[in-house]
Amino acid sequence: MMYDLLVPSQLLAALLPDLVLMVGAMVLMLYTAWKPESAEHQRAVGIGAMALVVATMAAVVYMATSDASAAPGVIAVDPFRWAVDLVILSAALGTIALSVEHNVREGIDQGEMHILVLFAAAGMMILAAGRDLMVIFLGIEIMSVAVYVLTGLNRRSPKAAEASLKYFLLGAFATGFMLYGIALIYGATGATQLDQISARISAYGLIGHPMLLIGIGLLTIGMAFKVAAVPFHMWAPDVYEGAPTPITAFMAAAVKAAAFATFARIWYESFQMPIQTWAPALWWIAVATMVVGNVVALAQQNLKRMLAYSSIVHSGYLLVAILANSPLGSSAFVFYVFAYTLATFGAFAVISTLQTAGDRPPMIADYAGLWQVRPWLAVGMAVFLLALLGFPVFGGVGFFAKWYLVRAAVDASLNLTPLAVIVVLTSVISAGYYLQVVRVMFMQPRADDAPALATAGPFTRAVLVVTAALILALGVYPTPLATWAEQGGMPSFKQQKLITHVEPTVDTQGAR
């Protein structure tokens, strides 16, 4: 198998942010093991982890503004990678900030939680950079193993142990589908590098090859599990409910962003030619994800489970961006992922703030009359939920994210207008559960026997203020985010019309 590998110096430069994060995480891991577990040590490790994430973000910005350009090897050096890296690192920073104070309240003294978040983020960054199916699989495993452990890290919680076991077993099952898919794609094309797969499909007329089609189908199943798309979503509600609240936010935002970035890169770079073979399947998966997620979310009384089904719905929306199969769809994906990450972390920061110690689930009824006792938290939660809904003005940047997505669907070369209509209709349905929480907070009295509310620490307050401020500010003036999203789209993307047959051409490199 032939690769256009980067020379060592170029490879090290391409992996600079990843190396900063991984090496720093290993050093911090040694420091974590150096002292006995305690709340103070856990806090110190968390502060060190946040500093490391900020340093990694500086490395990403440096690489994004340098003269580095896209290379033909297995590691991508392009604006899309850097944009996704910044989203992942922002989510990691928010997760650690929430975890520092959440762990103290829950009696979790293991500083390893912060280290595992760093390793999971490193795996996600490899996903964003991978241009080879084997590199992508490596990134998925680094990310997944860390997240499996993070889910069950609260040893005092039976729900956390159950969620971790379910996630591990179903994740291993989905990994098998993915590996079989990769093997069949390699068997059909003789390549695992994304651009070589595309070239050989075109050169040898493999669009209708059964082995390739089965491989694409199995790979789609594996990726659909990672993004919790219907019907591969059943793990998400239980895992989101059982995991510590900051880790739930991390899974809902960062894991989804990284998995979708890989999803987009594989489909944009490898499977442009046989688009008519996989687009109908993704179309129906997107529809089922949006409809099922919304309908089931309407019946939820547990706030974390409601947000879990909300996260499933947003997976359907992001599938629309991939199906748009255009530069506009790529930019809409970046814009939407950033806005969704802000709103998700804001909502879970409120839950973490109000959640008392123990295994008691956060119920929507517990938020009755929140406006009377914590008015600013009620206003913040309303902003975050309206952003997830895509409500104009009060939903801030969430409205423009939905608008950008619908515009990409309408302008797509494929006929995605019906899908755009479904996006709008399901967004209207989602008002039923988002506005239900807002109604309870502002229009119902506080019960006498309502549970006591915890107090937010400085790090949690910082997450709340920053996310709410960005959502509202970018809702008033979205141009900077739109410009950044446009620049962060796939630079190597070439929009192509539907192709039903490709004549074989001479392959200058040859195929195995």
C-alpha positions in Angstrom: 0.0 0.0 0.0 1.5 3.3 -1.1 1.3 6.5 0.9 2.3 10.1 0.1 3.8 10.5 3.6 5.1 13.8 4.9 8.8 14.1 5.6 9.5 13.8 9.4 9.9 17.5 9.9 6.6 18.2 8.2 4.9 15.4 10.1 6.0 16.8 13.4 4.8 20.3 12.4 1.5 18.9 11.3 1.1 17.1 14.7 2.4 20.0 16.8 -0.9 20.7 18.7 -1.5 17.0 19.2 2.0 16.4 20.6 1.6 19.4 22.9 -1.6 18.0 24.3 -0.4 14.3 24.5 3.0 15.0 26.0 1.5 17.5 28.5 -1.2 15.0 29.5 1.4 12.3 30.2 3.5 14.7 32.3 0.4 15.8 34.2 -0.6 12.1 34.7 2.7 11.5 36.5 2.0 14.6 38.7 -1.4 13.2 39.4 0.0 9.9 40.6 2.7 11.6 42.7 0.4 12.6 45.5 -2.5 10.9 47.3 -6.0 11.6 46.2 -7.7 14.6 47.8 -10.0 17.4 46.8 -7.1 19.9 46.8 -4.9 17.7 44.6 -7.9 17.1 42.2 -8.3 20.9 41.9 -4.6 21.5 41.2 -4.6 18.8 38.5 -7.7 20.5 37.0 -6.1 23.9 36.9 -3.0 22.4 35.3 -5.2 20.6 32.7 -6.9 23.8 31.8 -3.6 25.6 31.3 -2.5 22.7 29.0 -5.7 23.0 27.0 -5.1 26.8 26.6 -1.5 26.1 25.5 -2.8 23.6 22.9 -5.3 26.1 21.6 -2.4 28.6 21.2 -0.5 25.9 19.2 -3.6 25.4 17.0 -3.9 29.1 16.3 -0.2 29.3 15.5 -0.5 26.5 13.0 -3.7 27.9 11.5 -2.1 31.3 10.9 1.2 29.8 9.7 2.1 29.0 6.1 1.3 25.3 6.5 -1.1 24.1 3.8 -2.9 20.9 3.0 -0.7 18.0 2.3 -1.4 14.8 0.3 -0.5 12.5 3.3 -2.4 10.8 6.1 -2.5 13.9 8.3 -4.6 16.9 7.2 -3.2 20.4 7.6 -6.2 22.5 6.6 -8.6 25.1 8.0 -11.3 22.5 8.6 -9.0 20.6 11.0 -8.0 23.7 12.9 -11.6 24.8 13.2 -12.8 21.5 14.6 -9.7 21.3 16.9 -10.7 24.7 18.5 -14.3 23.4 19.0 -12.9 20.2 20.7 -10.5 22.1 22.9 -13.1 24.6 23.9 -15.3 21.7 25.0 -12.4 20.1 26.9 -11.7 23.4 28.7 -15.4 23.7 29.6 -15.5 20.1 30.8 -12.5 20.5 33.1 -13.8 23.8 34.5 -17.1 22.2 35.4 -15.5 19.0 36.7 -13.2 20.7 39.2 -16.2 21.9 41.3 -18.6 19.1 40.4 -16.1 16.5 41.7 -15.7 18.3 45.1 -19.5 18.2 45.5 -19.8 14.5 44.5 -16.7 13.4 46.5 -14.7 12.4 43.4 -11.1 13.0 44.4 -9.5 11.3 41.4 -7.5 13.8 39.4 -7.4 11.2 36.7 -10.8 12.5 35.4 -9.0 15.6 34.0 -6.2 13.5 32.5 -8.8 11.3 30.7 -10.5 14.3 29.3 -7.2 15.4 27.9 -6.5 12.0 26.3 -10.1 11.9 24.9 -9.5 15.3 23.4 -6.2 14.1 21.9 -8.1 11.2 20.2 -10.7 13.6 18.9 -7.9 15.8 17.4 -6.5 12.8 15.6 -10.0 12.2 14.2 -10.1 15.7 12.9 -6.7 15.4 11.3 -6.9 11.8 9.9 -7.0 11.3 6.2 -6.5 7.6 6.4 -9.0 5.1 7.6 -6.5 3.4 9.9 -5.4 6.8 11.5 -9.1 7.6 11.9 -9.7 4.2 13.6 -6.7 4.9 16.0 -8.3 8.3 16.9 -11.7 6.7 17.6 -10.2 4.1 19.9 -8.1 6.6 21.9 -11.2 8.8 22.3 -13.6 5.9 23.0 -11.5 4.1 25.7 -11.0 7.4 27.6 -14.8 8.2 27.4 -15.8 4.7 28.5 -13.8 5.2 31.7 -15.0 8.7 32.2 -18.6 7.6 32.1 -18.1 5.3 35.1 -15.6 7.2 37.0 -18.0 8.0 39.9 -17.5 4.8 41.8 -20.3 5.6 44.2 -22.9 5.6 41.5 -24.6 2.4 40.3 -26.0 4.3 37.4 -22.5 5.4 36.3 -21.3 1.8 36.4 -24.3 0.6 34.4 -23.9 3.4 31.8 -20.2 2.7 31.4 -20.8 -1.0 30.8 -23.5 -0.4 28.3 -21.4 2.2 26.5 -18.4 -0.2 26.3 -20.3 -3.2 25.1 -22.3 -1.4 22.4 -19.2 0.6 21.5 -17.2 -2.6 20.9 -20.0 -4.0 18.8 -20.1 -0.8 16.7 -16.3 -1.0 16.3 -16.6 -4.4 14.8 -18.9 -3.0 12.1 -16.5 -0.2 11.4 -13.4 -2.5 11.1 -15.3 -4.8 8.7 -16.3 -1.8 6.7 -12.7 -0.6 6.5 -11.5 -4.1 5.5 -14.1 -4.3 2.7 -13.3 -0.8 1.4 -9.6 -1.7 1.3 -10.4 -5.0 -0.4 -12.4 -3.2 -3.1 -10.0 -0.2 -3.7 -6.6 -1.4 -2.4 -6.3 1.8 -0.4 -7.1 3.2 3.0 -6.0 6.8 2.4 -9.0 8.9 1.7 -7.9 10.6 -1.5 -6.6 7.4 -3.0 -9.9 5.6 -2.3 -11.7 8.4 -4.2 -9.2 8.2 -7.1 -9.5 4.5 -7.5 -13.3 4.4 -7.3 -13.2 6.8 -10.2 -10.4 5.2 -12.2 -11.7 1.6 -12.0 -15.4 2.2 -12.1 -16.1 0.8 -8.7 -19.2 2.8 -8.0 -21.5 -0.2 -8.0 -19.0 -2.8 -6.7 -20.8 -5.0 -4.1 -17.7 -5.1 -1.8 -17.4 -1.3 -1.8 -21.1 -0.8 -1.2 -21.2 -3.2 1.8 -18.1 -1.6 3.2 -19.6 1.8 3.0 -22.8 0.5 4.7 -20.8 -1.1 7.5 -18.7 2.0 8.0 -21.9 4.1 8.1 -23.3 1.9 10.9 -20.1 2.4 12.9 -20.1 6.1 12.5 -23.9 6.4 13.1 -23.4 4.8 16.5 -20.7 7.3 17.4 -23.0 10.2 16.6 -26.1 8.5 18.2 -28.1 8.6 15.0 -31.4 6.6 14.9 -31.6 3.5 15.0 -28.2 3.3 16.6 -29.0 5.7 19.4 -30.3 3.5 22.2 -27.2 3.8 24.3 -27.3 7.6 24.5 -30.1 8.3 27.1 -28.8 5.8 29.6 -25.2 6.8 29.2 -25.9 10.6 29.3 -28.0 10.1 32.5 -25.5 7.9 34.3 -22.3 9.8 33.5 -21.2 12.7 35.6 -22.8 15.9 34.4 -19.6 17.6 33.0 -18.8 14.3 31.1 -22.3 14.2 29.7 -21.7 17.7 28.3 -18.4 16.5 26.9 -20.0 13.6 25.1 -22.9 15.6 23.8 -20.7 18.3 22.3 -17.1 17.2 21.8 -17.6 13.6 20.9 -20.3 14.5 18.5 -18.2 17.3 16.9 -15.2 15.0 16.4 -17.2 12.1 15.1 -19.1 14.3 12.7 -15.9 15.9 11.5 -14.6 12.5 10.6 -17.9 11.5 9.1 -17.8 14.7 6.9 -14.1 14.2 5.9 -14.6 10.6 4.9 -17.7 11.3 2.8 -16.3 14.5 1.2 -12.9 13.1 0.3 -13.6 9.4 -0.4 -17.2 8.9 -1.5 -18.0 11.9 -3.7 -18.3 9.7 -6.7 -20.8 7.0 -5.5 -22.9 9.7 -3.8 -26.1 8.2 -5.2 -25.5 5.0 -3.4 -25.2 6.3 0.1 -27.2 9.6 0.0 -30.6 7.9 0.2 -29.6 5.9 3.3 -28.2 9.0 5.0 -31.4 10.9 4.0 -33.6 8.4 5.8 -31.3 8.1 8.8 -31.4 11.9 9.1 -35.2 12.0 8.9 -35.6 9.1 11.4 -33.1 10.8 13.8 -34.9 14.1 13.7 -38.4 12.7 14.1 -37.8 9.9 16.7 -35.5 12.1 18.8 -38.1 14.9 19.0 -41.1 12.6 19.7 -39.4 10.7 22.5 -38.0 13.9 24.0 -41.5 15.3 24.4 -42.2 12.5 27.0 -39.1 13.0 29.1 -39.3 14.4 32.7 -35.7 13.8 33.5 -33.8 16.9 32.2 -30.6 15.0 31.3 -32.5 12.4 29.3 -34.4 15.1 27.6 -31.1 16.8 26.6 -29.9 13.3 25.5 -32.7 13.0 23.0 -32.2 16.6 22.0 -28.6 15.7 21.2 -29.9 12.8 19.0 -32.1 15.3 17.2 -29.1 17.6 16.5 -27.3 14.6 15.0 -30.0 14.5 12.4 -29.5 18.2 11.7 -25.8 17.7 11.2 -26.4 14.8 8.8 -28.2 17.4 6.7 -25.0 19.4 6.5 -23.1 16.4 5.3 -25.9 15.5 2.7 -25.7 19.1 1.4 -22.4 17.9 -0.3 -21.2 21.4 -0.9 -18.8 24.1 0.4 -21.8 25.8 1.9 -22.7 22.6 3.7 -19.2 22.3 5.1 -19.2 25.8 6.4 -22.7 25.3 7.9 -21.4 22.3 9.7 -18.6 24.3 11.4 -21.0 27.1 12.3 -23.6 24.7 13.7 -21.1 22.7 15.7 -19.7 25.8 17.4 -23.1 27.2 18.3 -24.4 23.8 19.5 -21.3 23.4 21.7 -21.9 26.7 23.4 -25.6 26.0 24.1 -24.9 22.5 25.3 -22.2 23.5 27.7 -24.3 26.3 29.0 -27.3 24.1 29.7 -25.2 21.4 31.4 -23.4 24.1 33.4 -26.8 25.1 34.8 -27.6 21.5 35.7 -24.2 21.1 37.3 -24.8 24.3 39.3 -28.1 23.2 40.7 -27.4 19.5 41.1 -26.9 18.4 44.7 -24.7 15.5 45.7 -26.0 12.0 45.1 -27.6 9.9 42.4 -30.9 11.9 42.3 -31.7 12.7 38.7 -32.4 16.3 37.7 -36.1 16.4 37.0 -37.8 19.2 35.1 -40.2 19.7 38.0 -37.3 20.6 40.2 -36.8 23.8 38.2 -40.2 25.1 39.0 -40.0 28.7 40.2 -36.3 28.9 39.5 -36.9 32.5 38.4 -37.9 33.4 42.0 -34.8 32.1 43.7 -32.1 32.2 41.0 -33.3 34.7 38.4 -30.0 34.9 36.5 -29.6 31.1 36.3 -33.2 30.9 35.0 -32.5 33.6 32.3 -29.3 31.8 31.3 -31.0 28.4 31.0 -33.7 30.0 28.9 -31.1 31.5 26.6 -29.4 28.1 26.2 -32.6 26.2 25.5 -33.8 28.8 23.0 -30.4 28.6 21.3 -30.8 24.8 20.9 -34.3 25.5 19.6 -33.1 28.0 17.1 -35.4 30.7 18.4 -34.9 34.2 16.8 -33.3 37.0 18.9 -33.5 35.4 22.3 -31.9 32.2 21.0 -29.0 34.2 19.8 -26.6 32.4 17.5 -28.7 29.3 17.6 -31.2 30.9 15.1 -28.4 31.6 12.6 -27.1 28.1 12.9 -30.4 26.7 11.9 -30.8 29.2 9.1 -27.3 28.4 7.8 -28.2 24.7 7.8 -31.5 25.2 6.0 -29.9 27.4 3.4 -27.2 24.8 2.7 -29.9 22.1 2.2 -32.0 24.3 -0.1 -29.0 25.3 -2.2 -27.6 21.7 -2.4 -27.2 20.0 -5.8 -29.2 17.1 -4.5 -32.9 17.6 -3.9 -32.8 18.3 -0.2 -35.7 20.8 -0.1 -38.0 18.2 1.6 -35.3 17.6 4.1 -35.1 21.3 4.8 -38.8 21.4 5.4 -38.4 18.5 7.9 -35.7 20.4 9.7 -38.1 23.3 10.1 -41.0 21.2 11.2 -39.0 19.1 13.7 -37.6 22.4 15.1 -41.2 23.5 15.8 -41.9 20.1 17.5 -38.8 20.6 19.7 -40.4 23.8 21.1 -42.7 21.5 23.0 -40.0 20.3 25.3 -37.6 23.3 25.3 -40.3 25.8 26.1 -41.8 23.4 28.7 -38.6 23.9 30.8 -38.8 27.7 30.3 -42.5 27.6 31.3 -41.7 25.7 34.5 -38.9 28.0 35.5 -40.9 31.2 34.9 -44.6 30.4 35.3 -44.8 27.8 38.1 -44.3 28.6 41.8 -41.5 27.2 43.8 -42.7 24.1 45.8 -42.2 24.1 49.5 -40.5 20.7 49.4 -38.3 21.5 46.4 -34.7 20.2 46.7 -32.0 22.5 47.9 -30.0 24.2 45.2 -26.2 24.1 45.1 -24.1 27.2 44.6 -21.9 27.7 41.6 -18.2 28.0 42.0 -16.0 30.5 40.1 -15.1 28.0 37.3 -18.8 27.0 36.7 -19.8 30.7 36.8 -17.2 31.5 34.2 -18.6 28.7 31.9 -22.1 30.1 32.3 -21.1 33.7 31.7 -18.9 33.0 28.7 -21.3 30.7 26.9 -24.3 33.0 27.4 -22.4 36.1 26.4 -21.1 34.5 23.2 -24.5 33.1 22.3 -26.2 36.5 22.6 -23.3 38.5 21.1 -23.0 36.3 18.1 -26.8 36.4 17.7 -26.5 40.2 17.4 -23.4 40.2 15.2 -22.8 36.7 13.7 -20.4 37.9 10.9 -17.2 36.9 12.7 -18.4 33.4 13.3 -19.8 33.1 9.8 -16.5 34.3 8.3 -14.6 31.8 10.5 -16.9 29.0 9.5 -16.5 29.8 5.8 -12.7 29.8 6.2 -12.9 26.6 8.2 -14.8 24.7 5.5 -13.2 21.8 3.6 -10.6 23.4 1.3 -10.2 20.3 -0.8 -13.9 19.9 -1.3 -15.0 19.8 -4.9 -18.7 19.8 -5.5 -19.7 17.2 -8.1 -22.9 16.3 -9.8 -24.6 13.0 -9.5 -22.6 10.4 -11.5 -24.1 7.1 -12.5 -21.1 5.7 -14.4 -17.4 6.5 -14.7 -15.2 5.3 -17.4 -12.0 3.7 -16.2 -8.9 5.8 -16.7 -5.2 5.2 -16.4 -4.0 5.2 -12.8 -0.5 6.7 -12.8 0.3 5.2 -9.4 -1.3 1.8 -9.9 -3.5 -0.1 -7.6 -3.2 -3.2 -5.6 
